């Protein structure tokens, strides 16, 4: 019989280090919000790249969810450039 292990999120399952898992959760949430804003505004990748002052391949990586390619601070900056407000909620 196998032992089943439950995780709070997919990131907890993928990452043994809880600090790294939390960082991945935050980056994922930001990437999803940024991608949603891009879609809502009807921007294509070229327009997005120009607006964010990044390359089109970088936009492609963003919308494909290549989380390992983006640091948390970079995503906060990109979100801000798209008019999104990022806030931090800290809990014990």
PyMOL Python script that loads the backbone (N, CA, C, O; Angstrom):
from pymol import cmd

cmd.read_pdbstr("""\
ATOM      1  N   UNK A   1       0.847  -1.181   0.000  1.00  0.00           N
ATOM      2  CA  UNK A   1       0.000   0.000   0.000  1.00  0.00           C
ATOM      3  C   UNK A   1       0.892   1.243   0.000  1.00  0.00           C
ATOM      4  O   UNK A   1       1.868   1.321   0.747  1.00  0.00           O
ATOM      5  N   UNK A   2       0.548   2.198  -0.835  1.00  0.00           N
ATOM      6  CA  UNK A   2       1.374   3.402  -0.927  1.00  0.00           C
ATOM      7  C   UNK A   2       0.864   4.469   0.032  1.00  0.00           C
ATOM      8  O   UNK A   2      -0.325   4.548   0.337  1.00  0.00           O
ATOM      9  N   UNK A   3       1.795   5.276   0.489  1.00  0.00           N
ATOM     10  CA  UNK A   3       1.448   6.393   1.364  1.00  0.00           C
ATOM     11  C   UNK A   3       1.143   7.608   0.502  1.00  0.00           C
ATOM     12  O   UNK A   3       1.966   8.016  -0.318  1.00  0.00           O
ATOM     13  N   UNK A   4      -0.025   8.178   0.684  1.00  0.00           N
ATOM     14  CA  UNK A   4      -0.389   9.389  -0.039  1.00  0.00           C
ATOM     15  C   UNK A   4       0.015  10.595   0.780  1.00  0.00           C
ATOM     16  O   UNK A   4      -0.173  10.639   1.996  1.00  0.00           O
ATOM     17  N   UNK A   5       0.570  11.566   0.094  1.00  0.00           N
ATOM     18  CA  UNK A   5       0.967  12.795   0.761  1.00  0.00           C
ATOM     19  C   UNK A   5       0.138  13.932   0.190  1.00  0.00           C
ATOM     20  O   UNK A   5       0.046  14.081  -1.028  1.00  0.00           O
ATOM     21  N   UNK A   6      -0.456  14.723   1.044  1.00  0.00           N
ATOM     22  CA  UNK A   6      -1.277  15.852   0.606  1.00  0.00           C
ATOM     23  C   UNK A   6      -0.471  17.147   0.710  1.00  0.00           C
ATOM     24  O   UNK A   6       0.332  17.340   1.623  1.00  0.00           O
ATOM     25  N   UNK A   7      -0.718  18.020  -0.258  1.00  0.00           N
ATOM     26  CA  UNK A   7      -0.031  19.300  -0.299  1.00  0.00           C
ATOM     27  C   UNK A   7      -1.061  20.420  -0.366  1.00  0.00           C
ATOM     28  O   UNK A   7      -2.165  20.230  -0.878  1.00  0.00           O
ATOM     29  N   UNK A   8      -0.700  21.570   0.145  1.00  0.00           N
ATOM     30  CA  UNK A   8      -1.590  22.732   0.106  1.00  0.00           C
ATOM     31  C   UNK A   8      -1.712  23.320  -1.292  1.00  0.00           C
ATOM     32  O   UNK A   8      -2.733  23.920  -1.628  1.00  0.00           O
ATOM     33  N   UNK A   9      -0.683  23.151  -2.102  1.00  0.00           N
ATOM     34  CA  UNK A   9      -0.709  23.668  -3.469  1.00  0.00           C
ATOM     35  C   UNK A   9       0.221  22.832  -4.332  1.00  0.00           C
ATOM     36  O   UNK A   9       1.032  22.053  -3.831  1.00  0.00           O
ATOM     37  N   UNK A  10       0.086  23.008  -5.624  1.00  0.00           N
ATOM     38  CA  UNK A  10       0.966  22.303  -6.553  1.00  0.00           C
ATOM     39  C   UNK A  10       2.420  22.723  -6.325  1.00  0.00           C
ATOM     40  O   UNK A  10       3.337  21.922  -6.508  1.00  0.00           O
ATOM     41  N   UNK A  11       2.626  23.977  -5.928  1.00  0.00           N
ATOM     42  CA  UNK A  11       3.990  24.468  -5.693  1.00  0.00           C
ATOM     43  C   UNK A  11       4.618  23.769  -4.490  1.00  0.00           C
ATOM     44  O   UNK A  11       5.819  23.499  -4.486  1.00  0.00           O
ATOM     45  N   UNK A  12       3.819  23.480  -3.481  1.00  0.00           N
ATOM     46  CA  UNK A  12       4.332  22.735  -2.328  1.00  0.00           C
ATOM     47  C   UNK A  12       4.732  21.324  -2.741  1.00  0.00           C
ATOM     48  O   UNK A  12       5.680  20.758  -2.197  1.00  0.00           O
ATOM     49  N   UNK A  13       4.012  20.763  -3.698  1.00  0.00           N
ATOM     50  CA  UNK A  13       4.331  19.418  -4.178  1.00  0.00           C
ATOM     51  C   UNK A  13       5.594  19.420  -5.031  1.00  0.00           C
ATOM     52  O   UNK A  13       6.370  18.465  -4.998  1.00  0.00           O
ATOM     53  N   UNK A  14       5.798  20.477  -5.784  1.00  0.00           N
ATOM     54  CA  UNK A  14       6.944  20.545  -6.691  1.00  0.00           C
ATOM     55  C   UNK A  14       8.237  20.963  -6.010  1.00  0.00           C
ATOM     56  O   UNK A  14       9.326  20.621  -6.471  1.00  0.00           O
ATOM     57  N   UNK A  15       8.119  21.690  -4.932  1.00  0.00           N
ATOM     58  CA  UNK A  15       9.302  22.265  -4.287  1.00  0.00           C
ATOM     59  C   UNK A  15       9.389  21.818  -2.836  1.00  0.00           C
ATOM     60  O   UNK A  15       8.471  22.048  -2.049  1.00  0.00           O
ATOM     61  N   UNK A  16      10.503  21.175  -2.486  1.00  0.00           N
ATOM     62  CA  UNK A  16      10.707  20.702  -1.118  1.00  0.00           C
ATOM     63  C   UNK A  16      10.918  21.845  -0.128  1.00  0.00           C
ATOM     64  O   UNK A  16      10.527  21.746   1.035  1.00  0.00           O
ATOM     65  N   UNK A  17      11.528  22.908  -0.586  1.00  0.00           N
ATOM     66  CA  UNK A  17      11.828  24.053   0.273  1.00  0.00           C
ATOM     67  C   UNK A  17      10.591  24.951   0.367  1.00  0.00           C
ATOM     68  O   UNK A  17      10.167  25.499  -0.650  1.00  0.00           O
ATOM     69  N   UNK A  18       9.998  25.119   1.555  1.00  0.00           N
ATOM     70  CA  UNK A  18       8.779  25.929   1.672  1.00  0.00           C
ATOM     71  C   UNK A  18       8.977  27.390   1.280  1.00  0.00           C
ATOM     72  O   UNK A  18       8.034  28.037   0.825  1.00  0.00           O
ATOM     73  N   UNK A  19      10.170  27.912   1.447  1.00  0.00           N
ATOM     74  CA  UNK A  19      10.439  29.295   1.048  1.00  0.00           C
ATOM     75  C   UNK A  19      10.392  29.418  -0.473  1.00  0.00           C
ATOM     76  O   UNK A  19       9.803  30.356  -1.010  1.00  0.00           O
ATOM     77  N   UNK A  20      11.010  28.471  -1.157  1.00  0.00           N
ATOM     78  CA  UNK A  20      10.978  28.482  -2.621  1.00  0.00           C
ATOM     79  C   UNK A  20       9.566  28.246  -3.137  1.00  0.00           C
ATOM     80  O   UNK A  20       9.161  28.843  -4.135  1.00  0.00           O
ATOM     81  N   UNK A  21       8.816  27.383  -2.467  1.00  0.00           N
ATOM     82  CA  UNK A  21       7.432  27.124  -2.867  1.00  0.00           C
ATOM     83  C   UNK A  21       6.594  28.394  -2.741  1.00  0.00           C
ATOM     84  O   UNK A  21       5.789  28.695  -3.623  1.00  0.00           O
ATOM     85  N   UNK A  22       6.774  29.134  -1.662  1.00  0.00           N
ATOM     86  CA  UNK A  22       6.026  30.377  -1.468  1.00  0.00           C
ATOM     87  C   UNK A  22       6.385  31.399  -2.539  1.00  0.00           C
ATOM     88  O   UNK A  22       5.509  32.097  -3.050  1.00  0.00           O
ATOM     89  N   UNK A  23       7.661  31.490  -2.881  1.00  0.00           N
ATOM     90  CA  UNK A  23       8.104  32.401  -3.928  1.00  0.00           C
ATOM     91  C   UNK A  23       7.462  32.022  -5.261  1.00  0.00           C
ATOM     92  O   UNK A  23       7.038  32.895  -6.018  1.00  0.00           O
ATOM     93  N   UNK A  24       7.392  30.733  -5.546  1.00  0.00           N
ATOM     94  CA  UNK A  24       6.776  30.271  -6.789  1.00  0.00           C
ATOM     95  C   UNK A  24       5.282  30.603  -6.816  1.00  0.00           C
ATOM     96  O   UNK A  24       4.750  30.973  -7.863  1.00  0.00           O
ATOM     97  N   UNK A  25       4.613  30.473  -5.686  1.00  0.00           N
ATOM     98  CA  UNK A  25       3.184  30.818  -5.612  1.00  0.00           C
ATOM     99  C   UNK A  25       2.974  32.292  -5.946  1.00  0.00           C
ATOM    100  O   UNK A  25       2.070  32.644  -6.703  1.00  0.00           O
ATOM    101  N   UNK A  26       3.810  33.140  -5.378  1.00  0.00           N
ATOM    102  CA  UNK A  26       3.691  34.577  -5.622  1.00  0.00           C
ATOM    103  C   UNK A  26       3.971  34.918  -7.084  1.00  0.00           C
ATOM    104  O   UNK A  26       3.247  35.704  -7.695  1.00  0.00           O
ATOM    105  N   UNK A  27       5.016  34.326  -7.633  1.00  0.00           N
ATOM    106  CA  UNK A  27       5.342  34.582  -9.036  1.00  0.00           C
ATOM    107  C   UNK A  27       4.225  34.091  -9.951  1.00  0.00           C
ATOM    108  O   UNK A  27       3.871  34.758 -10.923  1.00  0.00           O
ATOM    109  N   UNK A  28       3.674  32.923  -9.637  1.00  0.00           N
ATOM    110  CA  UNK A  28       2.579  32.378 -10.436  1.00  0.00           C
ATOM    111  C   UNK A  28       1.369  33.304 -10.419  1.00  0.00           C
ATOM    112  O   UNK A  28       0.774  33.568 -11.464  1.00  0.00           O
ATOM    113  N   UNK A  29       1.005  33.796  -9.246  1.00  0.00           N
ATOM    114  CA  UNK A  29      -0.142  34.699  -9.130  1.00  0.00           C
ATOM    115  C   UNK A  29       0.085  35.973  -9.947  1.00  0.00           C
ATOM    116  O   UNK A  29      -0.823  36.451 -10.626  1.00  0.00           O
ATOM    117  N   UNK A  30       1.285  36.510  -9.877  1.00  0.00           N
ATOM    118  CA  UNK A  30       1.597  37.713 -10.650  1.00  0.00           C
ATOM    119  C   UNK A  30       1.562  37.438 -12.147  1.00  0.00           C
ATOM    120  O   UNK A  30       1.033  38.240 -12.916  1.00  0.00           O
ATOM    121  N   UNK A  31       2.120  36.316 -12.559  1.00  0.00           N
ATOM    122  CA  UNK A  31       2.126  35.977 -13.983  1.00  0.00           C
ATOM    123  C   UNK A  31       0.704  35.821 -14.510  1.00  0.00           C
ATOM    124  O   UNK A  31       0.401  36.266 -15.618  1.00  0.00           O
ATOM    125  N   UNK A  32      -0.163  35.198 -13.732  1.00  0.00           N
ATOM    126  CA  UNK A  32      -1.554  35.032 -14.164  1.00  0.00           C
ATOM    127  C   UNK A  32      -2.261  36.378 -14.261  1.00  0.00           C
ATOM    128  O   UNK A  32      -3.019  36.612 -15.202  1.00  0.00           O
ATOM    129  N   UNK A  33      -2.019  37.266 -13.296  1.00  0.00           N
ATOM    130  CA  UNK A  33      -2.646  38.589 -13.320  1.00  0.00           C
ATOM    131  C   UNK A  33      -2.150  39.408 -14.512  1.00  0.00           C
ATOM    132  O   UNK A  33      -2.935  40.088 -15.173  1.00  0.00           O
ATOM    133  N   UNK A  34      -0.868  39.341 -14.780  1.00  0.00           N
ATOM    134  CA  UNK A  34      -0.289  40.072 -15.911  1.00  0.00           C
ATOM    135  C   UNK A  34      -0.856  39.543 -17.223  1.00  0.00           C
ATOM    136  O   UNK A  34      -1.251  40.319 -18.093  1.00  0.00           O
ATOM    137  N   UNK A  35      -0.895  38.232 -17.361  1.00  0.00           N
ATOM    138  CA  UNK A  35      -1.428  37.622 -18.581  1.00  0.00           C
ATOM    139  C   UNK A  35      -2.893  37.990 -18.780  1.00  0.00           C
ATOM    140  O   UNK A  35      -3.320  38.273 -19.899  1.00  0.00           O
ATOM    141  N   UNK A  36      -3.656  37.984 -17.703  1.00  0.00           N
ATOM    142  CA  UNK A  36      -5.071  38.369 -17.789  1.00  0.00           C
ATOM    143  C   UNK A  36      -5.210  39.817 -18.247  1.00  0.00           C
ATOM    144  O   UNK A  36      -6.070  40.125 -19.072  1.00  0.00           O
ATOM    145  N   UNK A  37      -4.369  40.710 -17.719  1.00  0.00           N
ATOM    146  CA  UNK A  37      -4.423  42.123 -18.115  1.00  0.00           C
ATOM    147  C   UNK A  37      -4.075  42.276 -19.594  1.00  0.00           C
ATOM    148  O   UNK A  37      -4.715  43.050 -20.305  1.00  0.00           O
ATOM    149  N   UNK A  38      -3.072  41.548 -20.053  1.00  0.00           N
ATOM    150  CA  UNK A  38      -2.689  41.597 -21.471  1.00  0.00           C
ATOM    151  C   UNK A  38      -3.869  41.177 -22.340  1.00  0.00           C
ATOM    152  O   UNK A  38      -4.170  41.820 -23.346  1.00  0.00           O
ATOM    153  N   UNK A  39      -4.537  40.091 -21.945  1.00  0.00           N
ATOM    154  CA  UNK A  39      -5.694  39.599 -22.702  1.00  0.00           C
ATOM    155  C   UNK A  39      -6.848  40.593 -22.648  1.00  0.00           C
ATOM    156  O   UNK A  39      -7.486  40.859 -23.667  1.00  0.00           O
ATOM    157  N   UNK A  40      -7.119  41.145 -21.464  1.00  0.00           N
ATOM    158  CA  UNK A  40      -8.219  42.096 -21.286  1.00  0.00           C
ATOM    159  C   UNK A  40      -8.030  43.331 -22.162  1.00  0.00           C
ATOM    160  O   UNK A  40      -8.989  43.858 -22.725  1.00  0.00           O
ATOM    161  N   UNK A  41      -6.791  43.783 -22.269  1.00  0.00           N
ATOM    162  CA  UNK A  41      -6.506  44.969 -23.077  1.00  0.00           C
ATOM    163  C   UNK A  41      -6.365  44.639 -24.560  1.00  0.00           C
ATOM    164  O   UNK A  41      -6.216  45.540 -25.385  1.00  0.00           O
ATOM    165  N   UNK A  42      -6.413  43.359 -24.900  1.00  0.00           N
ATOM    166  CA  UNK A  42      -6.341  42.956 -26.299  1.00  0.00           C
ATOM    167  C   UNK A  42      -4.990  43.204 -26.945  1.00  0.00           C
ATOM    168  O   UNK A  42      -4.900  43.431 -28.151  1.00  0.00           O
ATOM    169  N   UNK A  43      -3.940  43.158 -26.136  1.00  0.00           N
ATOM    170  CA  UNK A  43      -2.594  43.408 -26.657  1.00  0.00           C
ATOM    171  C   UNK A  43      -2.011  42.136 -27.260  1.00  0.00           C
ATOM    172  O   UNK A  43      -2.157  41.049 -26.701  1.00  0.00           O
ATOM    173  N   UNK A  44      -1.352  42.282 -28.403  1.00  0.00           N
ATOM    174  CA  UNK A  44      -0.598  41.143 -28.919  1.00  0.00           C
ATOM    175  C   UNK A  44       0.801  41.179 -28.298  1.00  0.00           C
ATOM    176  O   UNK A  44       1.127  42.099 -27.548  1.00  0.00           O
ATOM    177  N   UNK A  45       1.612  40.189 -28.609  1.00  0.00           N
ATOM    178  CA  UNK A  45       2.925  40.105 -27.959  1.00  0.00           C
ATOM    179  C   UNK A  45       3.840  41.262 -28.342  1.00  0.00           C
ATOM    180  O   UNK A  45       4.614  41.736 -27.511  1.00  0.00           O
ATOM    181  N   UNK A  46       3.762  41.715 -29.567  1.00  0.00           N
ATOM    182  CA  UNK A  46       4.596  42.842 -29.992  1.00  0.00           C
ATOM    183  C   UNK A  46       4.197  44.116 -29.251  1.00  0.00           C
ATOM    184  O   UNK A  46       5.058  44.852 -28.770  1.00  0.00           O
ATOM    185  N   UNK A  47       2.903  44.373 -29.158  1.00  0.00           N
ATOM    186  CA  UNK A  47       2.416  45.551 -28.434  1.00  0.00           C
ATOM    187  C   UNK A  47       2.776  45.475 -26.954  1.00  0.00           C
ATOM    188  O   UNK A  47       3.163  46.469 -26.340  1.00  0.00           O
ATOM    189  N   UNK A  48       2.641  44.278 -26.396  1.00  0.00           N
ATOM    190  CA  UNK A  48       2.983  44.087 -24.986  1.00  0.00           C
ATOM    191  C   UNK A  48       4.461  44.351 -24.755  1.00  0.00           C
ATOM    192  O   UNK A  48       4.836  45.016 -23.789  1.00  0.00           O
ATOM    193  N   UNK A  49       5.299  43.832 -25.643  1.00  0.00           N
ATOM    194  CA  UNK A  49       6.743  44.026 -25.517  1.00  0.00           C
ATOM    195  C   UNK A  49       7.093  45.509 -25.548  1.00  0.00           C
ATOM    196  O   UNK A  49       7.910  45.978 -24.756  1.00  0.00           O
ATOM    197  N   UNK A  50       6.473  46.243 -26.464  1.00  0.00           N
ATOM    198  CA  UNK A  50       6.738  47.683 -26.556  1.00  0.00           C
ATOM    199  C   UNK A  50       6.285  48.404 -25.291  1.00  0.00           C
ATOM    200  O   UNK A  50       6.994  49.267 -24.773  1.00  0.00           O
ATOM    201  N   UNK A  51       5.123  48.054 -24.806  1.00  0.00           N
ATOM    202  CA  UNK A  51       4.578  48.717 -23.614  1.00  0.00           C
ATOM    203  C   UNK A  51       5.408  48.428 -22.369  1.00  0.00           C
ATOM    204  O   UNK A  51       5.591  49.299 -21.518  1.00  0.00           O
ATOM    205  N   UNK A  52       5.910  47.197 -22.270  1.00  0.00           N
ATOM    206  CA  UNK A  52       6.676  46.799 -21.088  1.00  0.00           C
ATOM    207  C   UNK A  52       8.178  47.011 -21.254  1.00  0.00           C
ATOM    208  O   UNK A  52       8.951  46.790 -20.322  1.00  0.00           O
ATOM    209  N   UNK A  53       8.585  47.440 -22.447  1.00  0.00           N
ATOM    210  CA  UNK A  53      10.000  47.654 -22.740  1.00  0.00           C
ATOM    211  C   UNK A  53      10.824  46.382 -22.532  1.00  0.00           C
ATOM    212  O   UNK A  53      11.906  46.401 -21.945  1.00  0.00           O
ATOM    213  N   UNK A  54      10.267  45.273 -23.039  1.00  0.00           N
ATOM    214  CA  UNK A  54      10.968  43.988 -23.029  1.00  0.00           C
ATOM    215  C   UNK A  54      10.870  43.396 -24.431  1.00  0.00           C
ATOM    216  O   UNK A  54      10.153  43.927 -25.279  1.00  0.00           O
ATOM    217  N   UNK A  55      11.574  42.317 -24.677  1.00  0.00           N
ATOM    218  CA  UNK A  55      11.534  41.699 -25.997  1.00  0.00           C
ATOM    219  C   UNK A  55      10.285  40.836 -26.160  1.00  0.00           C
ATOM    220  O   UNK A  55       9.675  40.404 -25.182  1.00  0.00           O
ATOM    221  N   UNK A  56       9.919  40.595 -27.422  1.00  0.00           N
ATOM    222  CA  UNK A  56       8.771  39.729 -27.694  1.00  0.00           C
ATOM    223  C   UNK A  56       9.008  38.316 -27.175  1.00  0.00           C
ATOM    224  O   UNK A  56       8.077  37.723 -26.628  1.00  0.00           O
ATOM    225  N   UNK A  57      10.220  37.735 -27.319  1.00  0.00           N
ATOM    226  CA  UNK A  57      10.437  36.406 -26.742  1.00  0.00           C
ATOM    227  C   UNK A  57      10.236  36.378 -25.220  1.00  0.00           C
ATOM    228  O   UNK A  57       9.807  35.370 -24.658  1.00  0.00           O
ATOM    229  N   UNK A  58      10.549  37.489 -24.574  1.00  0.00           N
ATOM    230  CA  UNK A  58      10.337  37.578 -23.121  1.00  0.00           C
ATOM    231  C   UNK A  58       8.835  37.582 -22.807  1.00  0.00           C
ATOM    232  O   UNK A  58       8.401  36.953 -21.842  1.00  0.00           O
ATOM    233  N   UNK A  59       8.053  38.283 -23.614  1.00  0.00           N
ATOM    234  CA  UNK A  59       6.595  38.266 -23.456  1.00  0.00           C
ATOM    235  C   UNK A  59       6.077  36.852 -23.678  1.00  0.00           C
ATOM    236  O   UNK A  59       5.212  36.381 -22.939  1.00  0.00           O
ATOM    237  N   UNK A  60       6.597  36.179 -24.686  1.00  0.00           N
ATOM    238  CA  UNK A  60       6.185  34.804 -24.968  1.00  0.00           C
ATOM    239  C   UNK A  60       6.428  33.902 -23.762  1.00  0.00           C
ATOM    240  O   UNK A  60       5.567  33.103 -23.396  1.00  0.00           O
ATOM    241  N   UNK A  61       7.593  34.033 -23.151  1.00  0.00           N
ATOM    242  CA  UNK A  61       7.906  33.237 -21.958  1.00  0.00           C
ATOM    243  C   UNK A  61       6.938  33.564 -20.825  1.00  0.00           C
ATOM    244  O   UNK A  61       6.529  32.680 -20.072  1.00  0.00           O
ATOM    245  N   UNK A  62       6.581  34.823 -20.713  1.00  0.00           N
ATOM    246  CA  UNK A  62       5.654  35.261 -19.665  1.00  0.00           C
ATOM    247  C   UNK A  62       4.276  34.627 -19.839  1.00  0.00           C
ATOM    248  O   UNK A  62       3.732  34.042 -18.902  1.00  0.00           O
ATOM    249  N   UNK A  63       3.718  34.745 -21.041  1.00  0.00           N
ATOM    250  CA  UNK A  63       2.366  34.230 -21.260  1.00  0.00           C
ATOM    251  C   UNK A  63       2.320  32.704 -21.301  1.00  0.00           C
ATOM    252  O   UNK A  63       1.260  32.108 -21.109  1.00  0.00           O
ATOM    253  N   UNK A  64       3.459  32.076 -21.550  1.00  0.00           N
ATOM    254  CA  UNK A  64       3.527  30.610 -21.502  1.00  0.00           C
ATOM    255  C   UNK A  64       3.732  30.099 -20.080  1.00  0.00           C
ATOM    256  O   UNK A  64       3.735  28.891 -19.842  1.00  0.00           O
ATOM    257  N   UNK A  65       3.904  31.024 -19.138  1.00  0.00           N
ATOM    258  CA  UNK A  65       4.038  30.632 -17.740  1.00  0.00           C
ATOM    259  C   UNK A  65       5.392  30.066 -17.365  1.00  0.00           C
ATOM    260  O   UNK A  65       5.490  29.250 -16.449  1.00  0.00           O
ATOM    261  N   UNK A  66       6.426  30.483 -18.052  1.00  0.00           N
ATOM    262  CA  UNK A  66       7.777  29.998 -17.743  1.00  0.00           C
ATOM    263  C   UNK A  66       8.281  30.697 -16.481  1.00  0.00           C
ATOM    264  O   UNK A  66       9.083  31.630 -16.525  1.00  0.00           O
ATOM    265  N   UNK A  67       7.780  30.208 -15.378  1.00  0.00           N
ATOM    266  CA  UNK A  67       7.985  30.843 -14.074  1.00  0.00           C
ATOM    267  C   UNK A  67       9.459  30.956 -13.698  1.00  0.00           C
ATOM    268  O   UNK A  67       9.860  31.906 -13.027  1.00  0.00           O
ATOM    269  N   UNK A  68      10.253  29.999 -14.125  1.00  0.00           N
ATOM    270  CA  UNK A  68      11.674  30.000 -13.767  1.00  0.00           C
ATOM    271  C   UNK A  68      12.442  31.131 -14.445  1.00  0.00           C
ATOM    272  O   UNK A  68      13.571  31.432 -14.057  1.00  0.00           O
ATOM    273  N   UNK A  69      11.839  31.759 -15.451  1.00  0.00           N
ATOM    274  CA  UNK A  69      12.501  32.837 -16.189  1.00  0.00           C
ATOM    275  C   UNK A  69      12.293  34.225 -15.581  1.00  0.00           C
ATOM    276  O   UNK A  69      12.862  35.204 -16.064  1.00  0.00           O
ATOM    277  N   UNK A  70      11.471  34.316 -14.510  1.00  0.00           N
ATOM    278  CA  UNK A  70      11.114  35.622 -13.970  1.00  0.00           C
ATOM    279  C   UNK A  70      11.306  35.691 -12.467  1.00  0.00           C
ATOM    280  O   UNK A  70      10.883  34.804 -11.727  1.00  0.00           O
ATOM    281  N   UNK A  71      11.952  36.764 -12.033  1.00  0.00           N
ATOM    282  CA  UNK A  71      12.102  37.020 -10.598  1.00  0.00           C
ATOM    283  C   UNK A  71      10.870  37.762 -10.100  1.00  0.00           C
ATOM    284  O   UNK A  71      10.151  38.397 -10.872  1.00  0.00           O
ATOM    285  N   UNK A  72      10.648  37.671  -8.822  1.00  0.00           N
ATOM    286  CA  UNK A  72       9.484  38.307  -8.215  1.00  0.00           C
ATOM    287  C   UNK A  72       9.480  39.818  -8.442  1.00  0.00           C
ATOM    288  O   UNK A  72       8.446  40.384  -8.796  1.00  0.00           O
ATOM    289  N   UNK A  73      10.616  40.472  -8.243  1.00  0.00           N
ATOM    290  CA  UNK A  73      10.663  41.926  -8.416  1.00  0.00           C
ATOM    291  C   UNK A  73      10.408  42.334  -9.862  1.00  0.00           C
ATOM    292  O   UNK A  73       9.796  43.373 -10.112  1.00  0.00           O
ATOM    293  N   UNK A  74      10.866  41.539 -10.803  1.00  0.00           N
ATOM    294  CA  UNK A  74      10.612  41.823 -12.215  1.00  0.00           C
ATOM    295  C   UNK A  74       9.119  41.770 -12.511  1.00  0.00           C
ATOM    296  O   UNK A  74       8.591  42.626 -13.219  1.00  0.00           O
ATOM    297  N   UNK A  75       8.441  40.765 -11.969  1.00  0.00           N
ATOM    298  CA  UNK A  75       7.005  40.625 -12.195  1.00  0.00           C
ATOM    299  C   UNK A  75       6.217  41.766 -11.548  1.00  0.00           C
ATOM    300  O   UNK A  75       5.227  42.233 -12.110  1.00  0.00           O
ATOM    301  N   UNK A  76       6.652  42.209 -10.378  1.00  0.00           N
ATOM    302  CA  UNK A  76       5.998  43.356  -9.734  1.00  0.00           C
ATOM    303  C   UNK A  76       6.127  44.587 -10.637  1.00  0.00           C
ATOM    304  O   UNK A  76       5.162  45.329 -10.823  1.00  0.00           O
ATOM    305  N   UNK A  77       7.303  44.795 -11.188  1.00  0.00           N
ATOM    306  CA  UNK A  77       7.528  45.939 -12.080  1.00  0.00           C
ATOM    307  C   UNK A  77       6.663  45.848 -13.336  1.00  0.00           C
ATOM    308  O   UNK A  77       6.072  46.843 -13.755  1.00  0.00           O
ATOM    309  N   UNK A  78       6.587  44.662 -13.935  1.00  0.00           N
ATOM    310  CA  UNK A  78       5.778  44.484 -15.141  1.00  0.00           C
ATOM    311  C   UNK A  78       4.299  44.719 -14.838  1.00  0.00           C
ATOM    312  O   UNK A  78       3.592  45.357 -15.618  1.00  0.00           O
ATOM    313  N   UNK A  79       3.844  44.207 -13.715  1.00  0.00           N
ATOM    314  CA  UNK A  79       2.448  44.404 -13.314  1.00  0.00           C
ATOM    315  C   UNK A  79       2.150  45.896 -13.172  1.00  0.00           C
ATOM    316  O   UNK A  79       1.117  46.378 -13.636  1.00  0.00           O
ATOM    317  N   UNK A  80       3.053  46.610 -12.537  1.00  0.00           N
ATOM    318  CA  UNK A  80       2.877  48.053 -12.346  1.00  0.00           C
ATOM    319  C   UNK A  80       2.804  48.773 -13.692  1.00  0.00           C
ATOM    320  O   UNK A  80       1.985  49.674 -13.871  1.00  0.00           O
ATOM    321  N   UNK A  81       3.653  48.380 -14.629  1.00  0.00           N
ATOM    322  CA  UNK A  81       3.662  49.010 -15.951  1.00  0.00           C
ATOM    323  C   UNK A  81       2.344  48.791 -16.694  1.00  0.00           C
ATOM    324  O   UNK A  81       1.995  49.562 -17.588  1.00  0.00           O
ATOM    325  N   UNK A  82       1.618  47.740 -16.324  1.00  0.00           N
ATOM    326  CA  UNK A  82       0.317  47.472 -16.944  1.00  0.00           C
ATOM    327  C   UNK A  82      -0.835  48.065 -16.137  1.00  0.00           C
ATOM    328  O   UNK A  82      -2.003  47.811 -16.430  1.00  0.00           O
ATOM    329  N   UNK A  83      -0.498  48.853 -15.122  1.00  0.00           N
ATOM    330  CA  UNK A  83      -1.524  49.509 -14.329  1.00  0.00           C
ATOM    331  C   UNK A  83      -2.117  48.657 -13.227  1.00  0.00           C
ATOM    332  O   UNK A  83      -3.166  48.995 -12.681  1.00  0.00           O
ATOM    333  N   UNK A  84      -1.467  47.566 -12.895  1.00  0.00           N
ATOM    334  CA  UNK A  84      -1.935  46.712 -11.807  1.00  0.00           C
ATOM    335  C   UNK A  84      -1.315  47.175 -10.496  1.00  0.00           C
ATOM    336  O   UNK A  84      -0.160  47.598 -10.460  1.00  0.00           O
ATOM    337  N   UNK A  85      -2.083  47.093  -9.433  1.00  0.00           N
ATOM    338  CA  UNK A  85      -1.592  47.436  -8.100  1.00  0.00           C
ATOM    339  C   UNK A  85      -1.256  46.141  -7.375  1.00  0.00           C
ATOM    340  O   UNK A  85      -2.107  45.260  -7.247  1.00  0.00           O
ATOM    341  N   UNK A  86      -0.040  46.025  -6.910  1.00  0.00           N
ATOM    342  CA  UNK A  86       0.404  44.831  -6.190  1.00  0.00           C
ATOM    343  C   UNK A  86       0.518  45.182  -4.716  1.00  0.00           C
ATOM    344  O   UNK A  86       1.159  46.168  -4.351  1.00  0.00           O
ATOM    345  N   UNK A  87      -0.104  44.376  -3.878  1.00  0.00           N
ATOM    346  CA  UNK A  87       0.011  44.587  -2.438  1.00  0.00           C
ATOM    347  C   UNK A  87       0.441  43.281  -1.785  1.00  0.00           C
ATOM    348  O   UNK A  87       0.274  42.197  -2.345  1.00  0.00           O
ATOM    349  N   UNK A  88       0.991  43.412  -0.605  1.00  0.00           N
ATOM    350  CA  UNK A  88       1.488  42.251   0.129  1.00  0.00           C
ATOM    351  C   UNK A  88       0.625  42.049   1.359  1.00  0.00           C
ATOM    352  O   UNK A  88       0.328  42.992   2.092  1.00  0.00           O
ATOM    353  N   UNK A  89       0.231  40.816   1.570  1.00  0.00           N
ATOM    354  CA  UNK A  89      -0.500  40.457   2.781  1.00  0.00           C
ATOM    355  C   UNK A  89       0.372  39.474   3.548  1.00  0.00           C
ATOM    356  O   UNK A  89       0.749  38.427   3.023  1.00  0.00           O
ATOM    357  N   UNK A  90       0.684  39.810   4.771  1.00  0.00           N
ATOM    358  CA  UNK A  90       1.565  38.979   5.585  1.00  0.00           C
ATOM    359  C   UNK A  90       0.758  38.383   6.726  1.00  0.00           C
ATOM    360  O   UNK A  90       0.036  39.090   7.429  1.00  0.00           O
ATOM    361  N   UNK A  91       0.890  37.081   6.901  1.00  0.00           N
ATOM    362  CA  UNK A  91       0.171  36.388   7.976  1.00  0.00           C
ATOM    363  C   UNK A  91       1.142  35.493   8.723  1.00  0.00           C
ATOM    364  O   UNK A  91       2.125  35.013   8.159  1.00  0.00           O
ATOM    365  N   UNK A  92       0.856  35.276   9.985  1.00  0.00           N
ATOM    366  CA  UNK A  92       1.702  34.394  10.798  1.00  0.00           C
ATOM    367  C   UNK A  92       1.186  32.973  10.718  1.00  0.00           C
ATOM    368  O   UNK A  92       1.759  32.073  11.332  1.00  0.00           O
TER     369      UNK A  92
END
""", "prot")
cmd.dss("prot")
cmd.show_as("cartoon", "prot")
cmd.util.cbc("prot")
cmd.orient("prot")
